[in-house]
Amino acid sequence: MKYKLIAIDMDGTLLDKEEKVSEKNKEAIKRATEKGVKVVISTGRIFTSAIYYAKLIGIMTPIIACNGAYISEYDRENVLLQHPINQEDMEKLIEIFEKNNLYYHFYDNENFYTTDLDYNSLKYYEWNKKQKEENKININVLKNPVEYIKKNNVKVYKVVIMDEDIEKITNIREELSLYENIEVVSSWHGSLDIMYKGVSKGKALKELCKIYGISREEVIAIGDNENDLSMLEFAGTSVAMENGIDLVKEYADIVTETNDNNGVAKAIEKLIL
């Protein structure tokens, strides 16, 4: 099989536990692109965060961000797909989060919004301190997010809620399942990702392949968590990380090494090189 595209998740897959890309992973990706294979980052993260890592490994193809709610070319001049959450639904979601005293943040294609510097927003705040200006993520701490969204017509592509109480997260997920216009998946322990209904990495990857004229049989997808399943289901060949959740490993065609042991590189070497 001659593969034409590899879609790679970031956290828990391409990135190690220190959120770095190993030299072996970089080299394998470089060699794959030299063979004419498109390498696409497919992440739940904000687009600007994905760009940082795309630059790091030299990927110039489009990026699937926000779990598939936003796809844009590297330079952001050609947005290929976008599915923001309706403003009315955002109001309802924020009401639920605040009623249950939940930490939450949300983002558009380049701005990160939160009401509290905690969990991931605190992580990015600390990350910004070490970065050059062009690599920093715009973090906005809002007193009244609903008012801000209305006033500035913010396109919210993804919302994240986090809590150490797993039972609380489980209960909230059940409540959110009653809302018809949103999609809910988990990408990390103790957190939920919320997007517009029908949004997924898999559907985004399918649309991207249509644009490129690439069949699903010519696609490899590599991931580790629940939000990667749709992507793995679409791809002709699915690869799970050894550190991935059991559901992903049970589904995948191949299980590669962990993210701390160059699992992406080893998958690329096996299937492409």
C-alpha positions as CSV (number, residue, x, y, z in Angstrom):
1,M,0.0,0.0,0.0
2,K,1.3,3.4,-1.0
3,Y,0.2,5.8,1.8
4,K,-0.3,9.5,0.9
5,L,-1.3,11.1,4.3
6,I,-0.5,10.5,7.9
7,A,-2.7,12.3,10.6
8,I,-1.0,12.5,13.9
9,D,-2.4,13.5,17.3
10,M,-0.3,15.7,19.5
11,D,-0.7,15.1,23.3
12,G,0.1,11.6,24.3
13,T,1.1,10.8,20.8
14,L,3.6,13.0,19.0
15,L,4.6,14.8,22.2
16,D,6.3,13.0,25.1
17,K,5.3,13.6,28.7
18,E,7.4,16.8,28.8
19,E,5.5,18.0,25.7
20,K,8.5,17.8,23.5
21,V,9.0,16.2,20.0
22,S,11.8,13.8,20.0
23,E,14.6,14.0,17.4
24,K,13.6,10.5,16.1
25,N,10.0,11.6,15.6
26,K,11.2,14.7,13.8
27,E,13.5,12.7,11.5
28,A,10.9,10.1,10.7
29,I,8.4,12.8,9.8
30,K,10.9,14.6,7.6
31,R,11.8,11.4,5.8
32,A,8.1,10.6,5.2
33,T,7.5,14.1,3.7
34,E,10.5,13.6,1.5
35,K,8.7,10.5,0.1
36,G,5.7,12.7,-0.8
37,V,3.5,11.8,2.2
38,K,1.5,14.6,3.7
39,V,1.9,14.8,7.5
40,V,-1.1,16.5,9.2
41,I,-1.2,17.4,12.8
42,S,-4.7,16.6,14.2
43,T,-5.2,18.0,17.7
44,G,-7.7,19.1,20.2
45,R,-5.5,22.2,20.9
46,I,-6.0,25.7,19.8
47,F,-4.6,26.4,16.3
48,T,-1.9,28.7,17.5
49,S,-0.5,26.0,19.8
50,A,-0.5,23.5,16.9
51,I,1.4,26.0,14.7
52,Y,4.2,26.1,17.2
53,Y,4.8,22.4,16.9
54,A,4.2,22.4,13.2
55,K,7.1,24.9,12.8
56,L,9.2,22.8,15.1
57,I,8.9,19.7,12.9
58,G,8.7,21.5,9.6
59,I,5.2,20.6,8.6
60,M,3.7,23.0,6.1
61,T,0.4,21.2,5.4
62,P,-3.0,22.2,6.9
63,I,-3.6,21.7,10.6
64,I,-6.7,20.1,12.1
65,A,-7.3,22.0,15.4
66,C,-10.0,22.1,18.1
67,N,-10.8,18.4,17.5
68,G,-11.8,19.1,14.0
69,A,-13.8,22.3,14.4
70,Y,-11.2,24.3,12.6
71,I,-8.9,23.4,9.7
72,S,-6.6,26.0,8.2
73,E,-3.5,26.1,6.1
74,Y,-0.3,26.8,7.9
75,D,-0.3,30.5,7.3
76,R,-4.0,30.9,8.3
77,E,-4.8,32.6,5.0
78,N,-7.0,29.8,3.8
79,V,-9.4,28.4,6.3
80,L,-10.7,25.1,4.9
81,L,-13.3,24.3,7.5
82,Q,-14.8,25.9,10.6
83,H,-17.8,24.9,12.8
84,P,-18.2,27.2,15.8
85,I,-20.6,26.6,18.6
86,N,-23.8,28.6,18.5
87,Q,-23.8,31.6,20.8
88,E,-27.1,30.6,22.4
89,D,-25.6,27.2,23.2
90,M,-22.5,28.8,24.7
91,E,-24.7,30.8,27.1
92,K,-26.4,27.6,28.2
93,L,-23.1,25.8,28.6
94,I,-21.6,28.6,30.7
95,E,-24.6,28.6,32.9
96,I,-24.2,24.9,33.6
97,F,-20.5,25.2,34.3
98,E,-20.9,28.1,36.7
99,K,-23.9,26.5,38.5
100,N,-21.7,23.4,39.1
101,N,-18.6,25.4,40.0
102,L,-16.5,23.9,37.2
103,Y,-13.3,25.2,35.7
104,Y,-13.7,25.9,32.0
105,H,-12.0,27.6,29.1
106,F,-12.8,28.0,25.5
107,Y,-11.1,29.3,22.4
108,D,-11.4,30.6,18.8
109,N,-8.6,30.1,16.3
110,E,-6.0,32.2,18.2
111,N,-7.4,33.4,21.5
112,F,-7.7,31.5,24.7
113,Y,-10.5,32.5,27.1
114,T,-11.0,31.7,30.8
115,T,-12.4,33.1,34.0
116,D,-9.7,31.6,36.2
117,L,-6.0,31.0,35.7
118,D,-6.0,27.3,36.7
119,Y,-5.5,23.9,35.1
120,N,-4.6,24.4,31.4
121,S,-4.9,28.1,31.4
122,L,-2.3,28.3,34.1
123,K,-0.1,25.9,32.1
124,Y,-0.3,28.1,29.0
125,Y,0.3,31.2,31.1
126,E,3.5,29.7,32.4
127,W,4.4,28.4,29.0
128,N,4.1,31.9,27.6
129,K,6.8,33.2,29.9
130,K,9.4,31.0,28.1
131,Q,8.3,31.8,24.6
132,K,9.2,34.4,22.0
133,E,6.4,36.9,21.3
134,E,5.3,35.3,18.1
135,N,4.8,31.9,19.8
136,K,2.7,33.1,22.7
137,I,-0.9,32.2,23.1
138,N,-3.3,35.1,23.8
139,I,-4.9,34.4,27.1
140,N,-7.9,36.5,28.1
141,V,-9.2,36.3,31.6
142,L,-12.9,37.3,31.5
143,K,-15.2,38.6,34.2
144,N,-18.3,38.1,32.2
145,P,-17.7,35.6,29.3
146,V,-21.3,35.7,28.0
147,E,-21.2,39.4,27.6
148,Y,-17.8,39.3,26.0
149,I,-18.8,36.7,23.5
150,K,-21.9,38.7,22.5
151,K,-20.1,42.0,22.3
152,N,-17.1,40.7,20.3
153,N,-19.0,38.0,18.2
154,V,-16.4,35.4,19.3
155,K,-16.4,32.2,17.2
156,V,-16.0,29.5,19.9
157,Y,-14.6,26.3,18.3
158,K,-14.1,24.3,21.5
159,V,-14.8,24.4,25.2
160,V,-12.9,22.4,27.8
161,I,-14.1,21.6,31.3
162,M,-11.8,20.1,33.9
163,D,-12.1,18.8,37.4
164,E,-10.3,16.4,39.7
165,D,-13.7,14.9,40.8
166,I,-14.2,12.2,38.0
167,E,-17.8,11.5,39.2
168,K,-18.6,15.2,38.8
169,I,-17.2,15.1,35.2
170,T,-19.2,12.0,34.5
171,N,-22.5,13.5,35.8
172,I,-21.9,16.7,33.8
173,R,-21.3,14.6,30.6
174,E,-24.7,12.9,31.2
175,E,-26.3,16.3,31.5
176,L,-24.6,17.7,28.4
177,S,-25.7,14.6,26.4
178,L,-29.3,16.1,26.5
179,Y,-28.2,19.0,24.3
180,E,-28.7,18.4,20.6
181,N,-26.3,21.0,19.2
182,I,-23.1,19.9,20.8
183,E,-20.6,17.1,20.6
184,V,-18.8,15.9,23.8
185,V,-15.7,13.7,23.9
186,S,-12.8,13.1,26.4
187,S,-9.2,13.8,25.4
188,W,-7.7,13.6,28.8
189,H,-8.4,12.1,32.2
190,G,-10.7,14.4,34.2
191,S,-11.7,16.6,31.3
192,L,-14.3,17.0,28.6
193,D,-14.1,18.6,25.1
194,I,-17.2,20.3,23.8
195,M,-17.7,21.2,20.1
196,Y,-20.5,21.9,17.7
197,K,-22.6,18.9,16.9
198,G,-21.0,16.4,14.5
199,V,-17.5,17.9,14.8
200,S,-14.8,15.3,15.1
201,K,-11.2,14.7,14.0
202,G,-12.5,11.9,11.8
203,K,-15.0,14.1,9.9
204,A,-12.3,16.8,9.5
205,L,-9.8,14.3,8.2
206,K,-12.4,13.0,5.7
207,E,-13.1,16.5,4.4
208,L,-9.3,17.2,4.1
209,C,-8.9,14.0,2.1
210,K,-11.7,15.1,-0.3
211,I,-9.8,18.3,-0.9
212,Y,-6.6,16.4,-1.7
213,G,-8.2,13.6,-3.6
214,I,-6.9,11.0,-1.2
215,S,-8.8,7.8,-0.4
216,R,-9.2,6.6,3.1
217,E,-7.2,3.5,2.2
218,E,-4.2,5.8,1.6
219,V,-4.4,7.3,5.1
220,I,-2.7,6.4,8.4
221,A,-4.0,7.9,11.7
222,I,-2.1,7.7,14.9
223,G,-3.6,8.5,18.3
224,D,-4.1,7.6,21.9
225,N,-7.4,8.8,23.4
226,E,-11.1,8.9,22.9
227,N,-11.1,12.0,20.7
228,D,-8.8,10.2,18.3
229,L,-11.2,7.3,17.7
230,S,-13.2,8.9,14.8
231,M,-9.9,9.6,13.1
232,L,-8.7,6.1,13.5
233,E,-12.1,4.8,12.3
234,F,-11.8,6.8,9.1
235,A,-8.2,5.9,8.2
236,G,-7.4,2.9,6.2
237,T,-4.7,2.0,8.8
238,S,-5.1,2.9,12.4
239,V,-2.3,3.1,14.9
240,A,-2.6,3.3,18.7
241,M,0.0,4.4,21.1
242,E,1.0,1.8,23.8
243,N,0.2,4.5,26.4
244,G,-3.2,5.0,24.9
245,I,-6.5,4.0,26.5
246,D,-7.7,0.4,26.1
247,L,-10.6,1.3,23.8
248,V,-8.2,2.9,21.3
249,K,-5.7,0.0,21.5
250,E,-8.4,-2.6,21.0
251,Y,-9.7,-0.8,17.9
252,A,-6.4,-0.1,16.2
253,D,-4.8,-2.2,13.5
254,I,-1.4,-1.6,15.0
255,V,-0.2,-0.7,18.5
256,T,3.2,1.1,18.4
257,E,5.5,2.1,21.3
258,T,4.7,4.8,23.9
259,N,5.0,8.5,23.3
260,D,8.1,8.5,25.5
261,N,9.7,5.8,23.3
262,N,9.3,7.3,19.8
263,G,6.1,5.5,19.0
264,V,5.3,7.8,16.1
265,A,8.7,7.3,14.5
266,K,8.4,3.5,14.9
267,A,5.0,3.5,13.2
268,I,6.2,5.6,10.3
269,E,9.3,3.4,9.9
270,K,7.1,0.3,9.8
271,L,4.5,1.6,7.4
272,I,6.2,4.2,5.3
273,L,10.0,3.9,5.4
